[in-house]
Structure formats: C-alpha cells, structure tokens
Amino acid sequence: MHLIGKLSPYAWHSLILPSIDILTFLAWGTLLLKYWLSGQIKLLIHPNYIGLVVVTGFALLLLGFFKLFQLYQTQQKRVKSNPKIVQHVTLLPSGWSSLFLLGTALLGFLIPPTILSSETALQRGVRESLPLTQTQPEAFQVTVEPEQRSLIDWIKTLNAYPEPDTYQGQPVNVEGFVIKIDQLSGSYFLLAKFIITCCAIDAYPVALPVKLDKTNQTYPADTWLKIEGEMMTDTLPLQGIDYQADRSIRQSVIHAKKITKIPTPSNPYGY
C-alpha cells in the first residue's frame, strides 16, 4: 500500500493497471485450460459445457497477449510529459477488481477442486428420486437389463415405477459412495452419487439404501464401493435421509451379496 501510494499517477494508470489486467486474463485462461487438460474440469461442470470453458480459456489467453502487445506499443510511443488521466467511476477503486480476480485465479492454482463428499450430501439433502425436470415417468422406458443398470438408472426406474415389489429379486450391480445415517442400524447405509445439471454448485445427491448380510462389516463414509446383490422390499424409518421416528416406509433396498472397495472414479458424478 505504501509503495502504491508513492507511484506517480502516470505509472499507475499507464503501466501498473494494464499489467494487472493482462495478468488476470492470462491467469484465468491458463487456469481454465489446466482444469481441462488435467481432467479436473469434470469435477466442476457438466460435460456439455466443457467445450465452452475451453473456448473461453483460449479466448482469455489471446486477449491477454493482445493487451500485452497493446501495452508494449503504448510504452514505446509514450512521451516524457505526463498525459492527462481520465477518471472513471467504478464500483471498486481502480485496479482492485482486477486484483481480486487475479487473486481468485491464483487460489485456483493452489487449491485443487475436490469431489463432493457425504457431508455435503447430508447438508444438501439426499433424494431417493429425481426432480420432475430430470425424468418424465410417462415417457421413461426401461431398456437396460437390471444387472447393467447404474445407480442413476435404478433411481430413474424407481422414480418412474415406484412399487418396490416390482423389482423384488432383480440383480443389482452398482457403484457409489457411502453415506452413514446415525439412526439406522449397523446393517444399513446409503449408496449415493451426485448428479450435476450445470456445475458442482447445483449438484444434488441421490441414494438407495443398502442392507448388509453381516453386521460386522463396516464401511466408512465416503468410501467408494461396487455392490453386487439383488433388490428387495423392506420397511425403514427413512425417506431420503430424513429419519421418520413415528413410521416406517416401504421401499426398495439393495440386498448386498458382494461388496468391493474401489478407487474414487475420475468422473464420480451422474448426469
């Protein structure tokens, strides 16, 4: 701050501010392309928008280099006398908005994006069905064999045809992460996945209950599992993640026969 205060108005407006703007363009362009090349972009947005992010990244880089060329030309032509400085009305003091954006981009380089966790799922509320905008029961058709359905496919199927007995004994082979519900006995947990419609901010979790054969099996929250078994009908004091102390709800439950721990997928979300 003391150093900035000593800078002449000409140096501040003709060199420092444009340099900050250039660095901001270059930093954001590089960050977006870094997310794309590293595959981390899958943790942040829906695949349909990746192309737009890549184009934006290249556009910001080109704009940054163009502004750099402009600054170079301006400095080459500058005269010894200080030019008049035109004052502009801005929401933030001149230069601080660019500094804020530059700082945000630098944080993006230092702090990598992480996968949404079971704690986030509990905060946002786990659904056992998709919203009406995501599936239309009257148009939905089951075209995938039960053993080939993903967790999201099962959620869509149950959302369209919710009668649990319809799926009694059907084979299940799904993957997801563990969510623990304290009120349930140790032989139950939720297998969940996040669904992204636009970006990670609007991602919401969906889940199905899983019943274990052996109560001594323990799987910590956020553990990724591949579960093979079959569908069964059970009554649980649970609706989504909402514990219903006064009533039990009849619902479809995965009866786990074989459970395998798997690495966290590079693309852990559903669409």
C-alpha positions as CSV (number, residue, x, y, z in Angstrom):
1,M,0.0,0.0,0.0
2,H,2.8,2.4,0.9
3,L,4.6,1.6,-2.4
4,I,1.5,2.1,-4.4
5,G,0.9,5.4,-2.8
6,K,4.4,6.6,-4.0
7,L,3.7,5.6,-7.6
8,S,3.1,8.5,-9.9
9,P,-0.4,8.7,-11.4
10,Y,1.1,8.2,-14.8
11,A,2.9,5.0,-13.8
12,W,-0.2,3.7,-12.0
13,H,-2.6,4.3,-14.9
14,S,-0.4,3.6,-17.9
15,L,1.6,0.6,-16.7
16,I,0.6,-1.0,-13.4
17,L,-3.2,-1.2,-14.0
18,P,-2.8,-2.6,-17.6
19,S,-0.3,-5.1,-16.3
20,I,-2.7,-6.3,-13.6
21,D,-5.4,-6.7,-16.3
22,I,-3.1,-8.7,-18.5
23,L,-2.0,-11.0,-15.7
24,T,-5.7,-11.5,-14.8
25,F,-6.6,-12.5,-18.4
26,L,-3.6,-14.8,-18.7
27,A,-4.1,-16.4,-15.3
28,W,-7.7,-17.2,-15.8
29,G,-7.1,-18.5,-19.3
30,T,-4.3,-20.8,-18.1
31,L,-6.4,-22.0,-15.1
32,L,-9.4,-23.0,-17.3
33,L,-7.1,-24.9,-19.7
34,K,-5.3,-26.5,-16.8
35,Y,-8.6,-27.8,-15.5
36,W,-9.4,-29.2,-18.9
37,L,-6.0,-30.8,-19.6
38,S,-5.8,-32.4,-16.1
39,G,-9.4,-33.7,-16.3
40,Q,-10.3,-31.7,-13.1
41,I,-12.9,-29.9,-15.2
42,K,-15.2,-33.0,-14.7
43,L,-15.4,-32.2,-11.0
44,L,-16.7,-28.7,-11.7
45,I,-19.2,-28.7,-14.6
46,H,-21.4,-30.8,-16.7
47,P,-19.6,-32.3,-19.8
48,N,-22.0,-30.4,-22.1
49,Y,-20.3,-27.1,-21.0
50,I,-16.6,-28.3,-21.2
51,G,-16.3,-27.1,-24.8
52,L,-17.5,-23.6,-23.8
53,V,-14.9,-23.5,-21.0
54,V,-12.1,-24.5,-23.3
55,V,-13.1,-21.8,-25.9
56,T,-13.2,-19.3,-23.1
57,G,-9.8,-20.3,-21.8
58,F,-8.2,-19.8,-25.2
59,A,-10.1,-16.5,-25.7
60,L,-8.8,-15.2,-22.4
61,L,-5.2,-16.1,-23.4
62,L,-5.5,-14.4,-26.7
63,L,-7.0,-11.3,-25.1
64,G,-4.2,-11.3,-22.6
65,F,-1.5,-11.5,-25.2
66,F,-3.3,-8.8,-27.3
67,K,-3.4,-6.5,-24.3
68,L,0.3,-7.2,-23.7
69,F,1.1,-6.2,-27.3
70,Q,-1.0,-3.0,-26.9
71,L,0.8,-2.1,-23.7
72,Y,4.2,-2.6,-25.4
73,Q,3.2,-0.3,-28.2
74,T,1.9,2.3,-25.8
75,Q,5.1,2.3,-23.8
76,Q,7.1,2.6,-26.9
77,K,5.2,5.7,-28.0
78,R,4.8,7.4,-24.6
79,V,6.1,10.9,-24.3
80,K,8.1,12.4,-21.4
81,S,5.3,14.7,-20.3
82,N,2.6,13.1,-18.2
83,P,-0.7,12.7,-20.1
84,K,-4.0,13.7,-18.7
85,I,-5.6,11.0,-16.8
86,V,-9.3,10.5,-17.4
87,Q,-11.1,9.4,-14.2
88,H,-13.8,6.8,-14.5
89,V,-16.4,5.9,-11.9
90,T,-16.1,2.3,-10.8
91,L,-17.7,0.2,-8.1
92,L,-14.3,-0.6,-6.7
93,P,-11.2,1.6,-6.6
94,S,-9.3,1.4,-9.9
95,G,-7.4,-1.8,-10.1
96,W,-8.8,-3.6,-7.1
97,S,-11.4,-5.5,-9.0
98,S,-8.7,-6.9,-11.3
99,L,-6.5,-7.7,-8.3
100,F,-9.4,-9.6,-6.7
101,L,-10.0,-11.6,-9.9
102,L,-6.2,-12.3,-10.2
103,G,-6.1,-13.5,-6.5
104,T,-9.0,-15.8,-7.1
105,A,-7.3,-17.3,-10.1
106,L,-4.1,-17.8,-8.1
107,L,-6.1,-19.6,-5.4
108,G,-7.4,-21.9,-8.1
109,F,-3.8,-23.0,-8.9
110,L,-3.0,-23.5,-5.2
111,I,-6.3,-25.3,-4.2
112,P,-7.3,-28.2,-6.5
113,P,-11.0,-29.0,-6.9
114,T,-12.2,-31.9,-4.7
115,I,-15.0,-34.4,-5.0
116,L,-18.2,-33.6,-3.2
117,S,-18.5,-35.6,0.0
118,S,-21.1,-37.4,2.1
119,E,-21.1,-34.4,4.4
120,T,-22.1,-32.2,1.5
121,A,-24.8,-34.7,0.6
122,L,-26.2,-34.6,4.1
123,Q,-26.2,-30.8,4.1
124,R,-28.0,-30.6,0.7
125,G,-30.4,-33.4,1.4
126,V,-30.2,-36.9,-0.2
127,R,-33.1,-37.7,-2.6
128,E,-34.4,-41.1,-3.4
129,S,-36.0,-39.8,-6.6
130,L,-35.2,-37.3,-9.3
131,P,-37.0,-33.9,-9.7
132,L,-39.7,-33.8,-12.4
133,T,-37.3,-31.8,-14.6
134,Q,-35.0,-34.8,-14.8
135,T,-37.3,-37.6,-15.7
136,Q,-40.8,-38.0,-17.1
137,P,-42.4,-41.2,-15.9
138,E,-44.9,-41.2,-18.8
139,A,-42.1,-41.2,-21.3
140,F,-39.5,-43.3,-19.5
141,Q,-38.9,-46.8,-20.7
142,V,-36.8,-49.4,-19.0
143,T,-34.5,-50.6,-21.8
144,V,-31.5,-51.7,-19.7
145,E,-31.2,-55.1,-18.1
146,P,-31.3,-54.9,-14.3
147,E,-27.7,-56.1,-13.8
148,Q,-26.5,-53.4,-16.3
149,R,-28.2,-50.5,-14.6
150,S,-26.1,-47.9,-12.9
151,L,-27.2,-46.4,-9.6
152,I,-28.6,-43.4,-11.6
153,D,-30.5,-45.8,-13.8
154,W,-32.1,-47.5,-10.8
155,I,-33.1,-44.1,-9.4
156,K,-34.8,-43.2,-12.7
157,T,-36.5,-46.6,-12.9
158,L,-37.8,-46.4,-9.3
159,N,-38.9,-42.8,-9.9
160,A,-41.0,-43.9,-12.9
161,Y,-42.4,-47.1,-11.3
162,P,-42.0,-46.8,-7.5
163,E,-43.7,-50.1,-6.5
164,P,-41.0,-52.0,-4.6
165,D,-42.3,-55.5,-5.2
166,T,-41.9,-55.0,-9.0
167,Y,-38.1,-55.3,-8.5
168,Q,-38.0,-58.0,-5.9
169,G,-35.1,-60.3,-6.7
170,Q,-33.8,-58.4,-9.7
171,P,-29.9,-58.5,-9.9
172,V,-28.1,-55.3,-8.9
173,N,-24.5,-54.2,-9.9
174,V,-23.9,-50.6,-9.0
175,E,-21.2,-48.2,-7.8
176,G,-21.4,-45.2,-5.4
177,F,-20.1,-43.8,-2.2
178,V,-21.2,-44.5,1.4
179,I,-23.4,-42.2,3.4
180,K,-24.0,-43.1,7.0
181,I,-27.3,-42.4,8.8
182,D,-26.9,-42.5,12.6
183,Q,-30.5,-43.5,13.2
184,L,-30.2,-46.7,11.1
185,S,-28.8,-49.9,12.4
186,G,-25.3,-51.0,11.5
187,S,-26.6,-53.3,8.8
188,Y,-27.8,-50.4,6.6
189,F,-26.2,-47.5,4.9
190,L,-26.9,-45.4,1.8
191,L,-25.1,-45.8,-1.5
192,A,-25.1,-42.4,-3.3
193,K,-24.0,-40.4,-6.2
194,F,-24.1,-36.7,-7.1
195,I,-26.0,-35.6,-10.2
196,I,-24.8,-32.4,-12.0
197,T,-27.1,-30.5,-14.2
198,C,-24.8,-27.5,-14.8
199,C,-22.0,-27.2,-12.3
200,A,-20.9,-28.5,-8.9
201,I,-22.7,-25.7,-7.1
202,D,-26.1,-27.1,-8.2
203,A,-25.2,-30.8,-7.8
204,Y,-27.6,-32.8,-5.7
205,P,-27.2,-36.4,-4.3
206,V,-29.4,-39.4,-4.9
207,A,-29.1,-42.6,-3.0
208,L,-30.6,-46.0,-2.3
209,P,-30.5,-48.0,1.0
210,V,-28.2,-51.0,1.2
211,K,-28.7,-53.9,3.6
212,L,-25.7,-56.0,4.6
213,D,-25.8,-59.7,5.4
214,K,-23.1,-59.4,8.1
215,T,-23.5,-56.6,10.7
216,N,-19.8,-56.8,11.5
217,Q,-19.0,-55.3,8.0
218,T,-18.1,-51.6,8.3
219,Y,-17.6,-49.1,5.5
220,P,-16.6,-45.5,6.5
221,A,-18.5,-42.6,5.0
222,D,-17.2,-41.5,1.5
223,T,-15.8,-45.0,0.7
224,W,-16.5,-45.9,-2.9
225,L,-18.0,-49.4,-3.3
226,K,-19.1,-51.7,-6.1
227,I,-22.1,-53.7,-4.8
228,E,-23.5,-56.8,-6.3
229,G,-26.7,-58.3,-5.0
230,E,-30.4,-58.1,-5.6
231,M,-33.3,-55.8,-5.0
232,M,-35.6,-56.5,-2.0
233,T,-38.6,-54.8,-0.4
234,D,-38.0,-53.6,3.2
235,T,-39.6,-51.1,5.6
236,L,-37.3,-48.4,7.0
237,P,-37.9,-45.3,9.1
238,L,-36.3,-43.3,6.3
239,Q,-37.4,-41.1,3.5
240,G,-34.3,-39.9,1.6
241,I,-32.1,-39.1,4.6
242,D,-35.0,-37.9,6.7
243,Y,-35.4,-40.2,9.7
244,Q,-39.1,-40.9,10.4
245,A,-39.3,-41.9,14.0
246,D,-43.0,-42.4,14.0
247,R,-43.4,-44.5,10.9
248,S,-41.6,-46.9,8.6
249,I,-41.8,-46.6,4.8
250,R,-41.9,-49.5,2.4
251,Q,-39.2,-49.1,-0.2
252,S,-36.7,-50.8,-2.5
253,V,-33.5,-51.8,-0.8
254,I,-30.3,-53.2,-2.3
255,H,-29.5,-56.6,-0.6
256,A,-25.7,-56.7,-0.9
257,K,-24.2,-60.1,-1.6
258,K,-20.7,-59.0,-2.7
259,I,-19.1,-55.7,-1.8
260,T,-15.8,-54.5,-3.3
261,K,-13.9,-51.3,-2.4
262,I,-13.0,-49.4,-5.5
263,P,-10.9,-46.2,-6.1
264,T,-12.7,-42.9,-6.4
265,P,-13.6,-42.6,-10.1
266,S,-12.0,-39.9,-12.1
267,N,-15.6,-38.8,-13.1
268,P,-17.6,-39.5,-10.0
269,Y,-20.9,-37.8,-11.0
270,G,-24.0,-38.7,-12.8
271,Y,-25.9,-36.7,-15.4
